[in-house]
Amino acid sequence: MWFPGAILSAVYIGSEILAPKKKWYIFSIYLVLSILFEIFLFLDPAGSVTYVNPTVPGEDLINDNLVEDSIVYFLALIFLLSIIIILGFGFLIKAIQTTGSIRKKFILLSIGAFTYTIGGILDGLFSPGIILIFIRAAMIGSAWMFYYGLKD
């Protein structure tokens, strides 16, 4: 349920930097998609999310994934693909066009967007285990990349 909030924040910041004149149009589209995501998630949680209980209660984490043919899954896919395209490649193009410390900041923002998105995709593909620790650590690292990319 927190996923659209993270996407909205990223889209707002990205559109402010990449297309400030079109910021509210872009943000409005993602706001509507985020509201739809939440509505479908809360109205049909059983049809949107699947989970596997651990074999021994209390021994393991509950692994949950989005149901692959649900509207929530397709909205999440739209969110992830647009983050790669708009933010990942958008910041990368801006990095190529600029020089100096601004270039470094755009590169950090681009790497952060790619890392977060790829981590989100891989998180849904793997069940809890040692590899998931590294995937989620990379996603946490993407937050630091965003921070240092936006830091003055």
Backbone hydrogen bonds in HBPLUS format (Angstrom, degrees):
<---DONOR---> <-ACCEPTOR-->    atom                        ^
c    i                          cat <-CA-CA->   ^        H-A-AA   ^      H-
h    n   atom  resd res      DA  || num        DHA   H-A  angle D-A-AA Bond
n    s   type  num  typ     dist DA aas  dist angle  dist       angle   num
A0005-GLY N   A0002-TRP O   3.15 MM   3  5.41 123.0  2.50 104.1 118.1     1
A0006-ALA N   A0002-TRP O   3.27 MM   4  6.65 154.4  2.34 154.4 161.3     2
A0007-ILE N   A0003-PHE O   3.04 MM   4  6.33 159.5  2.08 153.7 160.0     3
A0008-LEU N   A0004-PRO O   2.77 MM   4  5.93 159.7  1.81 150.0 155.5     4
A0009-SER N   A0005-GLY O   3.07 MM   4  6.24 159.3  2.12 143.3 148.4     5
A0010-ALA N   A0006-ALA O   3.04 MM   4  6.24 163.8  2.06 147.6 152.0     6
A0011-VAL N   A0007-ILE O   2.81 MM   4  5.98 163.6  1.84 156.1 160.8     7
A0012-TYR N   A0008-LEU O   2.91 MM   4  5.99 158.2  1.96 146.5 152.6     8
A0013-ILE N   A0009-SER O   3.05 MM   4  6.25 170.2  2.06 152.6 154.9     9
A0014-GLY N   A0010-ALA O   2.81 MM   4  5.88 163.6  1.84 149.3 155.0    10
A0015-SER N   A0011-VAL O   2.79 MM   4  5.78 161.6  1.82 146.2 151.5    11
A0016-GLU N   A0012-TYR O   2.96 MM   4  6.03 146.9  2.07 141.3 150.6    12
A0017-ILE N   A0013-ILE O   3.09 MM   4  6.34 146.0  2.21 144.6 152.8    13
A0018-LEU N   A0014-GLY O   2.77 MM   4  5.87 170.9  1.78 156.5 159.8    14
A0019-ALA N   A0015-SER O   2.89 MM   4  4.99 145.5  2.01 120.8 132.1    15
A0022-LYS N   A0019-ALA O   3.05 MM   3  5.46 141.0  2.20 112.4 123.1    16
A0023-LYS N   A0020-PRO O   3.47 MM   3  4.96 165.2  2.50  94.4  97.6    17
A0026-ILE N   A0022-LYS O   3.07 MM   4  6.31 170.5  2.08 164.9 167.0    18
A0027-PHE N   A0023-LYS O   2.84 MM   4  5.98 168.1  1.86 154.6 158.7    19
A0028-SER N   A0024-TRP O   2.93 MM   4  5.78 151.9  2.01 132.2 140.0    20
A0029-ILE N   A0025-TYR O   3.19 MM   4  6.43 155.4  2.26 145.6 150.8    21
A0030-TYR N   A0026-ILE O   3.20 MM   4  6.54 163.8  2.23 153.3 156.9    22
A0031-LEU N   A0027-PHE O   2.81 MM   4  5.98 143.4  1.94 146.9 158.3    23
A0032-VAL N   A0028-SER O   3.03 MM   4  6.25 160.2  2.07 148.5 152.1    24
A0033-LEU N   A0029-ILE O   3.04 MM   4  6.32 162.9  2.07 147.8 152.9    25
A0034-SER N   A0030-TYR O   2.84 MM   4  5.90 149.1  1.93 138.7 147.5    26
A0035-ILE N   A0031-LEU O   2.94 MM   4  6.18 155.7  2.00 147.8 153.9    27
A0036-LEU N   A0032-VAL O   2.95 MM   4  6.23 160.9  1.99 151.3 156.6    28
A0037-PHE N   A0033-LEU O   2.90 MM   4  6.11 154.0  1.96 143.6 151.1    29
A0038-GLU N   A0034-SER O   3.01 MM   4  6.30 164.0  2.04 151.2 153.7    30
A0039-ILE N   A0035-ILE O   2.91 MM   4  6.13 160.9  1.95 151.9 157.6    31
A0040-PHE N   A0036-LEU O   2.94 MM   4  6.10 175.9  1.95 157.8 158.6    32
A0041-LEU N   A0037-PHE O   2.91 MM   4  6.02 150.9  2.00 146.1 155.3    33
A0042-PHE N   A0038-GLU O   2.91 MM   4  6.02 164.9  1.94 152.1 155.1    34
A0043-LEU N   A0039-ILE O   2.87 MM   4  5.90 149.7  1.96 149.6 158.3    35
A0044-ASP N   A0040-PHE O   3.15 MM   4  5.85 147.1  2.26 133.2 140.0    36
A0048-SER N   A0044-ASP O   3.07 MM   4  6.14 117.0  2.48 140.9 157.0    37
A0048-SER N   A0045-PRO O   3.25 MM   3  5.02 147.4  2.36  93.3 102.9    38
A0049-VAL N   A0045-PRO O   2.94 MM   4  5.80 158.4  1.99 151.7 154.1    39
A0067-VAL N   A0048-SER O   2.77 MM  19  5.15 162.6  1.80 127.6 131.3    40
A0050-THR N   A0065-ASN O   2.79 MM  15  5.44 168.7  1.80 166.7 170.7    41
A0065-ASN N   A0050-THR O   2.84 MM  15  5.44 157.6  1.89 158.8 165.8    42
A0052-VAL N   A0063-ASN O   2.97 MM  11  5.56 149.1  2.07 149.0 158.7    43
A0059-GLU N   A0056-VAL O   3.00 MM   3  5.56 159.6  2.04 145.1 146.2    44
A0070-SER N   A0067-VAL O   3.17 MM   3  5.56 162.7  2.20 123.1 122.5    45
A0074-PHE N   A0070-SER O   3.29 MM   4  6.68 158.8  2.34 146.6 151.2    46
A0075-LEU N   A0071-ILE O   2.90 MM   4  6.16 154.4  1.97 152.4 159.9    47
A0076-ALA N   A0072-VAL O   2.93 MM   4  6.12 157.1  1.99 146.5 152.9    48
A0077-LEU N   A0073-TYR O   2.91 MM   4  6.16 150.8  2.00 145.2 153.8    49
A0078-ILE N   A0074-PHE O   2.93 MM   4  6.17 153.2  2.00 142.9 149.7    50
A0079-PHE N   A0075-LEU O   2.92 MM   4  6.21 158.8  1.96 148.7 154.4    51
A0080-LEU N   A0076-ALA O   2.92 MM   4  6.19 166.8  1.94 152.7 155.4    52
A0081-LEU N   A0077-LEU O   2.93 MM   4  6.05 169.5  1.94 153.1 156.4    53
A0082-SER N   A0078-ILE O   2.94 MM   4  5.97 156.9  2.00 146.7 153.4    54
A0083-ILE N   A0079-PHE O   2.98 MM   4  6.18 145.7  2.10 145.9 155.2    55
A0084-ILE N   A0080-LEU O   3.10 MM   4  6.40 158.6  2.14 149.0 154.0    56
A0085-ILE N   A0081-LEU O   2.95 MM   4  6.18 166.6  1.97 149.6 153.5    57
A0086-ILE N   A0082-SER O   2.71 MM   4  5.53 155.1  1.77 143.7 150.5    58
A0087-LEU N   A0083-ILE O   3.03 MM   4  5.14 127.4  2.32 117.9 132.4    59
A0088-GLY N   A0083-ILE O   2.96 MM   5  6.38 163.0  1.99 156.2 161.8    60
A0089-PHE N   A0084-ILE O   3.00 MM   5  6.46 149.6  2.10 157.4 165.4    61
A0090-GLY N   A0086-ILE O   3.05 MM   4  5.08 124.2  2.37 107.6 123.1    62
A0091-PHE N   A0087-LEU O   2.89 MM   4  5.63 165.7  1.91 139.2 143.5    63
A0092-LEU N   A0088-GLY O   3.14 MM   4  6.22 146.9  2.25 134.5 144.3    64
A0093-ILE N   A0089-PHE O   2.85 MM   4  6.01 156.6  1.90 147.8 152.8    65
A0094-LYS N   A0090-GLY O   3.07 MM   4  6.33 157.8  2.12 143.7 150.0    66
A0095-ALA N   A0091-PHE O   2.86 MM   4  6.07 144.5  1.99 140.8 150.9    67
A0096-ILE N   A0092-LEU O   3.03 MM   4  6.33 149.9  2.12 145.8 153.1    68
A0097-GLN N   A0093-ILE O   3.07 MM   4  6.33 145.6  2.19 143.6 153.1    69
A0098-THR N   A0094-LYS O   3.14 MM   4  6.27 125.1  2.46 140.3 152.5    70
A0104-LYS N   A0100-GLY O   3.38 MM   4  6.83 153.6  2.45 143.2 149.7    71
A0105-LYS N   A0101-SER O   3.05 MM   4  6.32 154.3  2.12 145.0 151.6    72
A0106-PHE N   A0102-ILE O   2.96 MM   4  6.27 159.7  2.00 152.7 157.6    73
A0107-ILE N   A0103-ARG O   2.90 MM   4  6.13 153.5  1.97 150.2 158.1    74
A0108-LEU N   A0104-LYS O   2.93 MM   4  6.19 157.5  1.98 147.6 153.4    75
A0109-LEU N   A0105-LYS O   2.94 MM   4  6.22 157.9  1.99 148.1 154.3    76
A0110-SER N   A0106-PHE O   2.88 MM   4  6.04 155.4  1.95 145.4 152.2    77
A0111-ILE N   A0107-ILE O   2.86 MM   4  6.07 168.0  1.88 155.0 158.1    78
A0112-GLY N   A0108-LEU O   2.86 MM   4  5.98 155.7  1.92 145.0 152.5    79
A0113-ALA N   A0109-LEU O   2.96 MM   4  6.18 153.6  2.04 143.9 150.3    80
A0114-PHE N   A0110-SER O   2.97 MM   4  6.26 166.0  1.99 155.4 158.8    81
A0115-THR N   A0111-ILE O   2.82 MM   4  5.92 164.8  1.84 152.3 157.2    82
A0116-TYR N   A0112-GLY O   2.95 MM   4  6.02 164.9  1.98 147.0 151.3    83
A0117-THR N   A0113-ALA O   3.07 MM   4  6.15 166.1  2.09 147.4 151.6    84
A0118-ILE N   A0114-PHE O   2.89 MM   4  5.96 171.1  1.90 155.2 158.2    85
A0119-GLY N   A0115-THR O   2.87 MM   4  5.82 153.9  1.94 142.1 150.5    86
A0120-GLY N   A0116-TYR O   2.87 MM   4  6.06 149.9  1.96 143.3 151.5    87
A0121-ILE N   A0117-THR O   3.01 MM   4  6.30 152.9  2.08 148.5 155.4    88
A0122-LEU N   A0118-ILE O   2.90 MM   4  6.12 167.3  1.92 151.7 155.3    89
A0123-ASP N   A0119-GLY O   2.81 MM   4  5.86 148.3  1.91 145.0 154.0    90
A0125-LEU N   A0122-LEU O   3.01 MM   3  4.99 137.0  2.21  96.2 109.0    91
A0126-PHE N   A0122-LEU O   3.14 MM   4  6.32 144.4  2.27 156.7 162.5    92
A0132-LEU N   A0129-GLY O   3.22 MM   3  5.49 129.5  2.49 102.5 114.5    93
A0133-ILE N   A0130-ILE O   3.19 MM   3  5.39 135.1  2.41  99.9 111.4    94
A0135-ILE N   A0131-ILE O   3.05 MM   4  6.37 155.0  2.12 147.8 155.4    95
A0136-ARG N   A0132-LEU O   2.94 MM   4  6.03 167.4  1.96 147.1 150.3    96
A0137-ALA N   A0133-ILE O   2.93 MM   4  6.02 144.1  2.06 139.1 149.8    97
A0138-ALA N   A0134-PHE O   2.97 MM   4  6.15 149.0  2.07 141.3 148.7    98
A0139-MET N   A0135-ILE O   3.06 MM   4  6.42 148.1  2.17 141.8 150.8    99
A0140-ILE N   A0136-ARG O   2.95 MM   4  6.21 149.4  2.05 142.4 150.3   100
A0141-GLY N   A0137-ALA O   2.86 MM   4  6.12 149.6  1.95 141.3 150.5   101
A0142-SER N   A0138-ALA O   2.93 MM   4  6.25 133.2  2.16 138.8 151.2   102
A0143-ALA N   A0140-ILE O   3.08 MM   3  5.36 132.7  2.32 102.0 113.9   103
A0144-TRP N   A0141-GLY O   3.10 MM   3  5.12 120.0  2.47  94.7 109.2   104
A0145-MET N   A0141-GLY O   3.01 MM   4  6.39 148.4  2.11 145.3 154.7   105
A0146-PHE N   A0142-SER O   2.93 MM   4  6.22 155.2  1.99 147.6 153.6   106
A0147-TYR N   A0143-ALA O   2.92 MM   4  6.15 156.0  1.98 142.5 149.8   107
A0148-TYR N   A0144-TRP O   2.90 MM   4  6.13 171.7  1.90 154.5 155.3   108
A0149-GLY N   A0145-MET O   2.87 MM   4  5.90 141.4  2.02 139.5 150.8   109
A0150-LEU N   A0146-PHE O   2.95 MM   4  6.10 137.4  2.14 144.7 154.4   110
A0150-LEU N   A0147-TYR O   3.18 MM   3  5.27 131.6  2.43  96.9 109.3   111
A0151-LYS N   A0147-TYR O   2.78 MM   4  5.84 129.2  2.04 145.1 160.1   112
